[in-house]
Amino acid sequence: MDAIEAARAVVEEQHPEARTAFLGGSVAAGRHTATSDLDVVVLLHGAPAPYRESLQYADWPVEMFVHTEATWHAYIERELPTRRSPLLWMCAAGVLLFDTDGLGARLTAHARKLTAAGPPPVSAEEIDDRRYAITDLLDDLAGSDDPSERLFIATELVRRTGELGLAVAGSWGGGGKWLARRLETTEPGLSALLHHGLREVLDGRVEPLVTVVDEVLERAGGRLWAGYKRAGTP
């Protein structure tokens, strides 16, 4: 059973009353692997939405994201300020499996409009928070001679530097493989430099990674330590 057929079938089995459904994620993007699951968004009239569930259908692992029209919009509005919304992208770039009453077409158009417009701008405060955290990690890396410590410090530096690169460029963010995929289009070559830098750290050389991290930091204003201040929660 192919991906689209399986996605339709699992929705029909689990929610025969569904208004519309989408197949998103790596499978819809044509970048699936042997372990990829089916990311399926389902819109119902009401309960038991909203919920998400992982299940097995035929030979496919399935991640099902079940919403009403109202909860779909509420989740999108909540995720937009983070500049990361898997739900939005599953509907903007995914396959519309069926559409009983026009809701699927409306959500597709709305999702594509939002993704094309880009994420909301990142605040100066958030950029400074990211600069501070990366500066702290760079200091930790410079001061450590323990290979195990260096592994985790460098891995965190790679992730945070990629996220900063996307934020400075005004791009949508992503986690895991989607961070790498966003960097492919927004910051070509950065992933390769970070990958090389991480490998060098594992071989005992920190300078290549420090160089690429500092290059990204410079676009955001450079390292930040002295003068950084945040109010605590009362």
C-alpha positions as CSV (number, residue, x, y, z in Angstrom):
1,M,0.0,0.0,0.0
2,D,1.5,3.3,-1.0
3,A,1.7,6.3,1.3
4,I,-1.3,8.3,-0.1
5,E,-3.5,5.2,-0.2
6,A,-2.5,4.2,3.4
7,A,-3.0,7.8,4.7
8,R,-6.5,7.9,3.2
9,A,-7.3,4.5,4.5
10,V,-6.2,5.1,8.1
11,V,-8.3,8.3,8.2
12,E,-11.3,6.5,6.9
13,E,-10.9,3.8,9.5
14,Q,-10.2,6.1,12.4
15,H,-12.5,9.0,11.5
16,P,-15.0,8.2,8.7
17,E,-16.8,11.5,9.6
18,A,-13.7,13.7,8.9
19,R,-14.2,16.9,7.0
20,T,-10.7,16.9,5.4
21,A,-7.2,15.5,5.8
22,F,-3.7,16.1,4.7
23,L,-0.6,14.0,4.3
24,G,2.5,16.1,5.2
25,G,6.1,15.7,6.3
26,S,8.9,13.9,4.6
27,V,6.7,11.5,2.7
28,A,4.7,14.3,1.1
29,A,8.0,16.2,0.3
30,G,9.4,13.2,-1.5
31,R,12.3,12.9,1.0
32,H,11.2,9.9,3.0
33,T,13.4,7.2,4.2
34,A,12.9,3.6,5.2
35,T,11.9,4.7,8.7
36,S,9.7,7.7,7.7
37,D,6.2,7.8,9.1
38,L,3.0,9.2,7.7
39,D,2.2,12.6,9.2
40,V,-1.5,13.0,8.8
41,V,-3.6,16.0,9.7
42,V,-7.3,15.4,10.2
43,L,-10.1,18.0,10.7
44,L,-13.2,17.0,12.5
45,H,-16.4,18.8,13.4
46,G,-15.8,18.4,17.1
47,A,-14.7,15.9,19.8
48,P,-12.5,14.0,20.3
49,A,-10.3,16.7,18.6
50,P,-7.8,18.1,19.4
51,Y,-5.4,15.3,20.0
52,R,-2.4,13.5,18.5
53,E,-1.7,9.8,18.3
54,S,1.0,7.5,17.1
55,L,-0.2,4.2,15.6
56,Q,0.7,1.5,13.1
57,Y,-1.4,1.0,10.0
58,A,-0.5,-1.7,7.5
59,D,3.3,-1.3,7.0
60,W,3.3,2.3,8.0
61,P,3.9,4.1,11.3
62,V,1.5,7.0,11.5
63,E,1.5,10.3,13.4
64,M,-2.0,11.6,13.4
65,F,-2.8,15.2,14.3
66,V,-6.5,15.7,14.8
67,H,-8.1,19.1,15.0
68,T,-11.3,21.0,14.6
69,E,-11.3,24.1,12.4
70,A,-11.1,26.3,15.5
71,T,-8.3,24.4,17.2
72,W,-6.3,24.3,13.9
73,H,-6.3,28.1,13.8
74,A,-5.6,28.3,17.6
75,Y,-2.5,26.1,17.3
76,I,-1.2,28.0,14.3
77,E,-1.6,31.3,16.1
78,R,0.3,29.9,19.1
79,E,3.1,28.5,17.0
80,L,3.7,31.4,14.6
81,P,5.6,33.6,17.1
82,T,8.1,30.7,17.5
83,R,8.7,30.8,13.7
84,R,8.3,27.0,13.7
85,S,4.9,25.4,12.9
86,P,5.0,21.8,11.7
87,L,1.2,21.9,11.5
88,L,1.2,24.9,9.2
89,W,3.8,23.4,6.9
90,M,2.0,20.0,6.7
91,C,-1.0,21.8,5.3
92,A,0.8,24.3,3.1
93,A,3.2,21.8,1.5
94,G,1.3,18.5,2.0
95,V,-1.1,16.4,-0.1
96,L,-4.8,17.2,0.3
97,L,-6.2,13.7,0.8
98,F,-9.9,14.6,0.5
99,D,-12.1,17.6,1.1
100,T,-15.8,17.0,1.9
101,D,-16.9,20.6,2.3
102,G,-14.2,23.0,1.1
103,L,-12.4,23.3,4.4
104,G,-9.3,21.6,3.1
105,A,-9.0,24.1,0.2
106,R,-9.5,27.1,2.6
107,L,-6.8,25.8,5.0
108,T,-4.4,25.1,2.2
109,A,-4.8,28.6,0.8
110,H,-4.4,30.1,4.3
111,A,-1.4,28.0,5.2
112,R,0.3,28.8,1.9
113,K,-0.3,32.5,2.3
114,L,1.3,32.4,5.8
115,T,4.3,30.4,4.8
116,A,4.9,32.6,1.8
117,A,4.8,35.7,3.9
118,G,7.5,34.3,6.2
119,P,7.7,34.2,9.9
120,P,7.3,37.2,12.2
121,P,10.5,39.1,12.8
122,V,12.8,37.9,15.5
123,S,13.1,40.4,18.4
124,A,16.4,42.0,19.4
125,E,16.0,40.5,22.9
126,E,15.8,36.9,21.4
127,I,18.8,37.5,19.2
128,D,20.7,38.7,22.3
129,D,19.6,35.6,24.3
130,R,20.9,33.4,21.5
131,R,24.2,35.3,21.3
132,Y,24.7,35.0,25.0
133,A,24.0,31.2,25.0
134,I,26.4,30.6,22.1
135,T,29.1,32.8,23.7
136,D,28.8,30.8,26.9
137,L,29.1,27.5,25.0
138,L,32.2,28.8,23.1
139,D,33.8,29.6,26.5
140,D,33.0,26.1,27.7
141,L,34.5,24.6,24.6
142,A,37.6,26.6,24.9
143,G,38.1,25.7,28.5
144,S,37.4,21.9,28.2
145,D,39.9,19.2,27.5
146,D,37.5,16.4,28.2
147,P,36.5,14.6,24.9
148,S,33.1,13.7,26.3
149,E,32.3,17.2,27.4
150,R,33.5,18.6,24.0
151,L,31.2,16.2,22.2
152,F,28.1,17.6,23.9
153,I,29.2,21.2,23.9
154,A,30.0,21.1,20.2
155,T,26.7,19.3,19.3
156,E,24.8,22.0,21.2
157,L,26.8,24.7,19.5
158,V,26.0,23.3,16.0
159,R,22.3,23.2,16.7
160,R,22.2,26.7,18.3
161,T,24.3,28.2,15.5
162,G,22.1,26.8,12.8
163,E,19.0,28.2,14.6
164,L,20.7,31.6,14.9
165,G,21.6,31.6,11.2
166,L,17.9,31.0,10.3
167,A,16.7,33.6,12.8
168,V,19.1,36.3,11.5
169,A,18.1,35.5,7.9
170,G,14.4,35.9,8.7
171,S,13.7,32.2,7.8
172,W,11.3,29.7,9.2
173,G,12.9,27.5,11.8
174,G,12.9,23.7,12.2
175,G,14.1,21.0,14.5
176,G,16.1,17.8,13.7
177,K,16.2,17.0,10.0
178,W,14.0,20.1,9.3
179,L,16.7,22.4,10.7
180,A,19.1,20.9,8.1
181,R,16.5,21.3,5.4
182,R,15.8,24.9,6.2
183,L,19.5,25.7,6.2
184,E,19.9,24.1,2.8
185,T,17.7,26.8,1.2
186,T,18.4,29.7,3.6
187,E,22.0,29.3,4.4
188,P,23.6,27.1,1.7
189,G,26.9,25.7,2.9
190,L,26.5,26.4,6.6
191,S,25.5,22.8,7.4
192,A,28.6,21.5,5.7
193,L,30.8,24.0,7.6
194,L,29.2,23.0,10.9
195,H,29.5,19.3,10.1
196,H,33.2,19.7,9.3
197,G,33.7,21.7,12.5
198,L,32.0,19.1,14.7
199,R,34.2,16.3,13.1
200,E,37.2,18.4,13.9
201,V,36.2,18.8,17.5
202,L,35.9,15.0,17.8
203,D,39.5,14.8,16.5
204,G,40.7,17.3,19.1
205,R,40.6,20.5,17.1
206,V,38.1,23.2,18.1
207,E,39.3,26.1,15.8
208,P,37.3,25.2,12.6
209,L,34.0,25.1,14.6
210,V,34.8,28.2,16.5
211,T,35.5,30.1,13.3
212,V,32.2,29.2,11.7
213,V,30.2,29.9,14.9
214,D,31.9,33.3,15.2
215,E,31.1,34.1,11.5
216,V,27.4,33.5,12.2
217,L,27.5,35.4,15.5
218,E,29.0,38.4,13.7
219,R,25.9,38.7,11.6
220,A,23.9,39.0,14.8
221,G,26.3,41.5,16.5
222,G,29.0,39.2,17.7
223,R,29.7,37.5,21.0
224,L,27.8,38.7,24.0
225,W,28.6,38.3,27.7
226,A,29.4,41.5,29.7
227,G,26.4,43.7,29.9
228,Y,23.8,40.9,29.3
229,K,21.0,41.2,31.8
230,R,17.5,39.7,32.1
231,A,14.9,40.3,34.8
232,G,13.8,37.2,36.8
233,T,10.3,36.0,37.3
234,P,8.7,37.4,40.6
